[in-house]
Amino acid sequence: MMKLVTPKAELRKEFELSLDEMAREGARRMLVHCLNAEVEDYISRHTDAVDENGHRLVVKNGRGRPRTVTMGAGSVEVSAPRVNDTRDGEKFLSQILPPYMRKSPKVESLLPLLYLKGLSTNDFQSALGEFLGEGTLGLSPASIVKLKKIWEVEFADWSKRPITKKYVYMWADGVNVEIRLGEDHKLCLLVIIGVTEDGEKELLSVEGGYRESKDSWTAVLRSLVERGLTAPMLAVGDGALGFWAALRTCDGFEKTREQRCWVHKIANVLDKLPKRLQPKAKELLHEIMRAETKAAAEKDRDQFDKLYSEKYPKAVECLVKNWSVLTTYFDFPAGHWLHLRTTNPIESSFATIKLRTKVTKGAGSKTTAEVMTFKLLKECEKRWRKINVPAELQNLLAGLAYKDGVVVAGQSHHEAVAG
């Protein structure tokens, strides 16, 4: 007698499907149970509320229309119990499942994040429908377009907000993105990040400009000043001349000192050396950057000069150029040097922006590019690490001077700079 045996693969597939169904059914039952418990609690707390005939003013009133709710476990259909509350000015509103809610907060936050990471508006239904269940609402291209409109308003309001906090440091950099529509197919997004007196890193400005020109950066800086920004003590950036030219000529930034990015400097120096010499030269450059004192850095610089000036003078010239603003960080707390030597706080966040524009083959328009960059950077902001030894910031604001990362007794910061 023949016996049919179900293949193990089919049994496994059937089990996985039933497991998902069990999870959804369990979520549905738990949601119904919690909704009923919420209503029972509400009614029991108002049993004393009666009219002149002794009839209760707060009673059950059947159930509402079934609606599909999308959660992490998938989409389930539920019919919430209703309450008839006839008291003046009182109304029962569920805290678990508010009116018109069709997606849990987790799913609500997931959709914009996936869009920002590069998922197309037309792909949400096909990509998430299988996991969240058929008939899932809120995943259509129209809903994502509506979400983008909300972000545009949010970005416009943010760009005009008053600036009331005090910022001690700031990093400035630009990132180029492709634009699919319009006459200009390239846009440079100018970004500034600041450090508050509490040591928190915050996004200060995002604005589209023409390359990294002086005029574009001047417009960004003036906008910040007009909205209340008090110029920080130190600005960190790469060698882009547009930003530094704007900083020197913009009213309000006269006392802001300059610090050039070591990562960009090292890359530029190595570019002027043959590849066979670059590993050793890179080690020497890192030793200069990580020197404990300014004198030690200059000594290591002179050693680099002796090794490479004869055959590779351009590499040495590149290192020595702008040396004074390359070593400004020695006049600030040693605990902050790791943050001040590079524009890494911005560069690391730019990687996310470049990834999205690569996936989507550019932004649709200048406004879209600005809004997407703003939202992505605000997401990154949640993970930005607080600056080391934030208590030292209060010393700087109090006017204390630093030399080689240590407080100089009896001397103010401005006196040390003048000296």
Secondary structure, 3 states (H helix, E strand, C coil): CCCCCCCHHHHHHHHHHHHHHHHHHHHHHHHHHHHHHHHHHHHHCCCCCECCCCCECEEEEEECCCEEEEECCEEEEECCEEEEECCCCCCCCCCCCCCCCCECHHHHHHHHHHHHCCCCCCCHHHHHHHHHCCCCCCCCHHHHHHHHHHHHHHHHHHHCCCCCCCEEEEEEEEEEEEECCCCCCEEEEEEEEEEECCCCEEEEEEEEECCCCHHHHHHHHHHHHHCCCCCCCEEEECCCHHHHHHHHHCCCCCCCEEEECHHHHHHHHHCCCCHHHHHHHHHHHHHHHCCCCHHHHHHHHHHHHHHHCCCCHHHHHHHHCCHHHHCHHHHCCHHHHHHHCCCHHHHHHHHHHHHHHHHCCCECCHHHHHHHHHHHHHHHHCCCCCCCCCCHHHHHHCCEEEECCEEEEEEEHHHHHHC
